[in-house]
Amino acid sequence: MQNPEILIIGAAIIDILARPVNTKVFDTGSYPVEDIHMTTGGDALNEATILAKTGHKVQLETVIGEDEAGKFILNHCRECGMVIRNESVRNEQITGMNVVLVDENGSRSFLTNPYGTLRSLRKEYIRMPFPDSVKIVCFASIFVFPEIGPVELKDIFRIAKRQGKIVCADMTKRKKEETIKDMADAFSYIDYLFPNDEEAMLLTKTRNVEEAAEQIKHTGVGNVIIKCGKRGCYVRTDEDKYWIPAVEDVECIDTTGAGDSFAAGFMSALLAGRSVIECAKEGNRYGAKAVQYVGATEWLRHEILDGK
């Protein structure tokens, strides 16, 4: 695929999901579950997969190993029609894998390999400047990579803005006690930021979503969109602040990748030129689809490819 319209930067790994699991798993040598399966995962790959399978031209900037797990991811990307450069495969790396334990309520816990590619992306692995055709550059999760801190993020975002790109970013929980002050310079280049409520309040040391959004907005972020699960999302723009309620009557099976689906839905609407409120509603819609199935992108097979 030539001329990608959106470029996603971040982790691409393998997820092994088991559901439902509870603490009894540690009390017995054998524990039956309803479902165990392997799928692609990682915030960037999840977002890229959803966008590619819903008709967008996508490039993925990531790092994977030259091993069987890496080959699985590479084949997946190519089958989805997304651009992934040969340089993303590095023979000295071990492709990251997560074991995802999903409980009866859809909440999940992760077993991760800190020495795999989940944590090993570096700024020098990302080809810049970005392709001219790209409209949106999205850094899929701030705080995931030890070698990409505030200084490196600022450099990446600054280059994107100089090229006239829309800059989007997602985040996870801070890993090194970073503060909102530490992140301010990098955040000032972001047009749309998608933290969840826990991540936003932890970073800003606030007690509610609205306060967290205000502190983040003061760094210069164009639009703060805080994902809040069953409550929907909270939006803070230059002009407005408001809640967008979640989709009603949704059976939550597994929350894995729900935030990635939200981000993909938001950016899909953004590429179509829709307003922030319409983009947020689309994000909620994608997130609601995701939680009804086990796995981050499993919903695509049922909701998109089957035409439901």
Salt bridges, closest charged atoms under 4 A:
GLU5 OE2 - HIS56 ND1 3.02
GLU34 OE1 - ARG19 NH1 3.41
ASP35 OD2 - HIS37 ND1 2.74
GLU61 OE2 - ARG85 NE 2.90
GLU68 OE2 - LYS71 NZ 3.42
GLU87 OE1 - ARG85 NH1 3.33
GLU87 OE2 - ARG127 NH2 3.67
GLU124 OE2 - ARG122 NH1 3.96
ASP155 OD2 - LYS123 NZ 3.10
ASP155 OD1 - ARG158 NH2 2.77
ASP170 OD2 - LYS227 NZ 2.98
GLU177 OE1 - ARG174 NH2 3.21
ASP191 OD2 - LYS161 NZ 3.02
ASP197 OD2 - ARG231 NH2 3.52
GLU198 OE2 - LYS173 NZ 2.94
GLU214 OE2 - ARG236 NE 2.57
GLU214 OE2 - LYS241 NZ 3.43
ASP238 OD1 - LYS217 NZ 2.51
GLU282 OE2 - ARG285 NH2 2.79
GLU298 OE2 - ARG301 NH2 2.52
GLU298 OE2 - HIS302 NE2 3.51
GLU303 OE1 - LYS289 NZ 3.36
